[in-house]
Amino acid sequence: MSDAGSKPDPVQAIYDWLWADALATFATGRVKTDPHLLDRAADDRRGLSLIIRPAPDMIARMTGLIDRLRQIAPDQHLYRPDELHITLLALLSATSGFDLGAVPVAAYRDLLADLFAHVRPFEVHFTGVTASPDCVMICGHSEGDALNVLRDRLREALAQAGLGTSLDRRYRIVTAHATILRFYAQPANLPALVAFLTSLRDHDLGTFRVEQVEFVTNDWYMSHDRVQVLARYPLAQCMFPV
């Protein structure tokens, strides 16, 4: 949350708006369920993404929170430790009929290798949770808005290379959230779940250092058994700004 008298945080404003929207839906006694989660085998949606994996100690803290969540909402899709991530950029949103063979993977690899060679590591702070009618997320903030600065550099470089025509088609991502739960059934005790999430609105999980970005093919949920890593890019230990 922004300190009194400080400049408003637009990312926090998005998290707060999402929370208010989720509460309005939850107040009806229902959530928005994802029908694809009921038949995962038939879900052939795939895409291409750049993702950030939290550091191991952060994943441990996130998993502890998820384990507590599981006690209240065991009948939902809860993310595994090896599925936790921040989406840096969805290069090609997950859709049915995705064909990796038709994607200029080598061109992406070369461009990304050159760009990330000049990006220094930065920190992400996870504090609090938010929700939408269909999922629960941990709220992340990058130091100095480094994540969005990097996203804009990527968008510009991809556009100049003719690889940016599919960016931001779903929505223009500006947050550093990590999804931890998706609904595929109506919760057995929605009031208890809402009360628990409310208690975590200011829960501080701490900070981790982003030192690597993964270039992957993925399904809608970044499932551990459906992600293929195409390249890993260590961020440069140099003095270049993000």
Wavefront OBJ file of the C-alpha trace (Angstrom):
o trace
v 0.000 0.000 0.000
v 1.122 3.586 -0.637
v 2.292 5.572 2.358
v 0.280 8.650 3.330
v 1.327 11.583 1.187
v 3.258 9.417 -1.287
v 2.560 9.195 -5.003
v -0.335 6.791 -5.761
v 0.812 3.363 -6.908
v -0.990 2.480 -10.170
v -0.159 -1.219 -9.796
v -1.633 -1.324 -6.291
v -4.674 0.494 -7.655
v -5.197 -2.393 -10.088
v -4.899 -4.950 -7.281
v -7.410 -2.991 -5.207
v -9.823 -2.700 -8.129
v -9.583 -6.455 -8.755
v -10.274 -7.130 -5.084
v -13.353 -4.904 -5.063
v -14.646 -6.579 -8.225
v -14.060 -10.037 -6.746
v -15.839 -9.128 -3.513
v -18.849 -7.938 -5.501
v -19.052 -11.329 -7.198
v -18.389 -13.304 -4.011
v -21.191 -11.362 -2.310
v -23.631 -13.129 -4.651
v -22.544 -16.416 -3.066
v -20.760 -17.670 -6.147
v -17.435 -17.544 -8.010
v -16.670 -17.710 -11.720
v -15.511 -21.243 -12.559
v -13.167 -22.252 -15.370
v -14.803 -25.006 -17.476
v -11.481 -26.056 -19.029
v -10.207 -27.221 -15.634
v -12.885 -29.924 -15.561
v -11.423 -31.564 -18.678
v -7.743 -30.715 -18.789
v -6.976 -33.511 -21.265
v -9.148 -31.874 -23.915
v -7.642 -28.412 -23.437
v -5.201 -27.937 -26.321
v -4.602 -24.194 -25.839
v -0.902 -23.387 -26.041
v 1.146 -20.229 -26.355
v 4.565 -18.624 -26.079
v 5.670 -16.633 -23.017
v 8.494 -15.016 -21.118
v 8.216 -15.881 -17.434
v 10.014 -15.252 -14.162
v 10.332 -18.015 -11.578
v 10.574 -16.800 -7.970
v 13.689 -17.742 -6.007
v 13.523 -21.053 -4.074
v 13.097 -19.393 -0.671
v 10.229 -17.295 -2.021
v 8.600 -20.363 -3.567
v 8.784 -22.019 -0.142
v 6.955 -19.074 1.447
v 4.370 -19.005 -1.333
v 3.828 -22.753 -0.971
v 3.258 -22.340 2.764
v 0.507 -19.850 2.010
v -0.987 -22.191 -0.613
v -0.979 -25.046 1.908
v -3.042 -22.887 4.267
v -5.367 -22.034 1.406
v -5.753 -25.730 0.597
v -7.218 -26.361 4.051
v -10.046 -23.925 3.307
v -10.508 -24.556 -0.422
v -9.265 -28.082 -1.145
v -11.670 -28.518 -4.052
v -9.952 -25.992 -6.347
v -7.004 -25.814 -8.760
v -4.042 -24.859 -6.576
v -0.683 -24.151 -8.172
v 2.252 -26.474 -7.531
v 5.650 -25.038 -6.476
v 7.039 -25.750 -9.964
v 4.154 -23.831 -11.579
v 4.533 -20.567 -9.658
v 5.607 -17.697 -11.892
v 5.228 -14.090 -12.955
v 4.400 -13.560 -16.619
v 6.880 -11.042 -17.969
v 5.222 -11.004 -21.401
v 2.813 -13.239 -23.308
v 4.409 -13.318 -26.751
v 1.601 -15.461 -28.175
v -1.444 -15.933 -25.935
v -2.456 -19.548 -25.361
v -4.977 -20.524 -28.028
v -6.287 -23.693 -29.623
v -4.397 -24.781 -32.726
v -1.015 -23.377 -31.659
v 1.777 -24.716 -33.883
v 5.297 -24.259 -32.540
v 6.682 -25.279 -35.923
v 5.166 -22.158 -37.463
v 6.817 -19.863 -34.889
v 10.185 -18.219 -35.752
v 11.769 -19.513 -32.552
v 15.343 -18.804 -33.690
v 14.498 -15.160 -34.366
v 12.957 -14.832 -30.906
v 15.957 -16.520 -29.288
v 18.489 -14.230 -30.972
v 16.602 -11.033 -30.199
v 15.968 -12.001 -26.566
v 19.557 -13.105 -25.975
v 20.829 -9.732 -27.165
v 18.308 -7.769 -25.102
v 18.684 -9.668 -21.825
v 22.474 -9.426 -22.073
v 21.998 -5.748 -21.189
v 19.383 -6.047 -18.417
v 20.563 -6.097 -14.836
v 18.838 -8.113 -12.071
v 16.087 -6.409 -10.102
v 13.894 -7.162 -7.095
v 10.228 -8.056 -6.771
v 8.403 -7.652 -3.468
v 5.382 -9.874 -2.794
v 2.921 -8.450 -0.287
v -0.743 -9.244 0.135
v -3.233 -11.123 -1.980
v -5.928 -10.044 -4.347
v -8.545 -11.936 -6.330
v -10.767 -11.817 -9.360
v -14.078 -13.680 -9.697
v -12.152 -16.685 -11.068
v -8.785 -16.773 -9.282
v -6.577 -15.746 -6.350
v -3.254 -13.948 -6.809
v -0.286 -12.809 -4.745
v 0.446 -9.111 -5.318
v 3.909 -8.262 -6.589
v 5.720 -4.932 -7.034
v 9.034 -4.476 -8.824
v 11.608 -1.956 -7.624
v 11.360 1.309 -9.513
v 8.739 -0.249 -11.806
v 11.606 -2.218 -13.369
v 9.258 -4.899 -14.675
v 7.180 -2.504 -16.774
v 10.272 -0.674 -18.000
v 11.581 -4.038 -19.206
v 8.225 -4.946 -20.753
v 8.236 -1.720 -22.754
v 11.780 -2.388 -23.971
v 10.706 -5.853 -25.058
v 7.599 -4.561 -26.845
v 9.679 -1.994 -28.730
v 12.380 -4.489 -29.721
v 9.854 -7.130 -30.790
v 7.877 -4.596 -32.822
v 11.011 -3.403 -34.603
v 11.847 -7.028 -35.456
v 8.345 -7.718 -36.773
v 7.605 -10.078 -33.871
v 5.210 -7.898 -31.905
v 1.933 -8.234 -33.799
v 0.431 -10.647 -31.236
v 1.467 -8.785 -28.071
v -1.136 -7.582 -25.578
v -4.084 -9.030 -27.482
v -5.659 -10.406 -24.309
v -4.739 -7.405 -22.142
v -1.702 -5.221 -21.567
v -0.025 -6.754 -18.546
v 1.286 -4.215 -16.025
v 1.340 -6.080 -12.701
v 3.808 -8.495 -11.109
v 1.222 -10.900 -9.730
v 1.508 -14.658 -9.306
v -1.680 -16.697 -9.598
v -1.995 -19.357 -6.902
v -5.592 -20.628 -7.218
v -8.212 -20.975 -9.949
v -11.813 -21.977 -9.360
v -13.269 -25.000 -11.119
v -16.084 -25.609 -8.637
v -18.156 -23.481 -6.291
v -16.306 -23.403 -2.932
v -17.850 -25.466 -0.152
v -17.474 -22.527 2.256
v -17.079 -19.286 0.310
v -17.514 -16.981 3.355
v -14.624 -18.738 5.127
v -12.476 -18.407 2.016
v -13.240 -14.697 1.671
v -12.462 -14.141 5.356
v -9.139 -15.938 4.965
v -8.184 -13.948 1.872
v -9.162 -10.724 3.626
v -6.800 -11.598 6.478
v -3.970 -11.878 3.934
v -4.531 -8.548 2.204
v -1.389 -7.079 3.805
v 0.546 -10.317 4.350
v 4.214 -9.664 3.552
v 6.069 -12.527 1.861
v 9.248 -10.541 1.341
v 11.478 -9.871 -1.644
v 13.328 -11.960 -4.193
v 15.898 -11.039 -6.829
v 15.069 -11.669 -10.482
v 18.221 -13.065 -12.061
v 16.851 -15.130 -14.951
v 14.007 -15.146 -17.487
v 12.605 -18.269 -19.160
v 11.332 -18.393 -22.753
v 8.686 -21.135 -22.836
v 5.767 -22.702 -24.622
v 2.911 -23.162 -22.185
v -0.725 -23.982 -21.613
v -3.172 -21.514 -20.029
v -2.136 -22.517 -16.487
v 1.657 -22.862 -16.918
v 1.194 -26.522 -15.943
v 4.391 -28.294 -14.900
v 3.826 -31.100 -17.427
v 2.926 -28.820 -20.337
v 5.674 -26.207 -20.201
v 8.610 -26.571 -22.553
v 11.602 -24.329 -21.876
v 13.006 -23.014 -25.152
v 15.751 -20.876 -23.593
v 16.913 -19.422 -20.292
v 18.391 -15.944 -20.121
v 20.525 -14.959 -17.109
v 20.314 -11.223 -16.506
v 23.579 -9.381 -16.917
v 25.717 -8.676 -13.873
v 26.568 -5.267 -15.249
v 25.895 -1.592 -14.714
v 23.383 -1.173 -17.553
v 20.025 0.084 -16.309
v 16.920 -2.036 -16.794
l 1 2 3 4 5 6 7 8 9 10 11 12 13 14 15 16 17 18 19 20 21 22 23 24 25 26 27 28 29 30 31 32 33 34 35 36 37 38 39 40 41 42 43 44 45 46 47 48 49 50 51 52 53 54 55 56 57 58 59 60 61 62 63 64 65 66 67 68 69 70 71 72 73 74 75 76 77 78 79 80 81 82 83 84 85 86 87 88 89 90 91 92 93 94 95 96 97 98 99 100 101 102 103 104 105 106 107 108 109 110 111 112 113 114 115 116 117 118 119 120 121 122 123 124 125 126 127 128 129 130 131 132 133 134 135 136 137 138 139 140 141 142 143 144 145 146 147 148 149 150 151 152 153 154 155 156 157 158 159 160 161 162 163 164 165 166 167 168 169 170 171 172 173 174 175 176 177 178 179 180 181 182 183 184 185 186 187 188 189 190 191 192 193 194 195 196 197 198 199 200 201 202 203 204 205 206 207 208 209 210 211 212 213 214 215 216 217 218 219 220 221 222 223 224 225 226 227 228 229 230 231 232 233 234 235 236 237 238 239 240 241 242
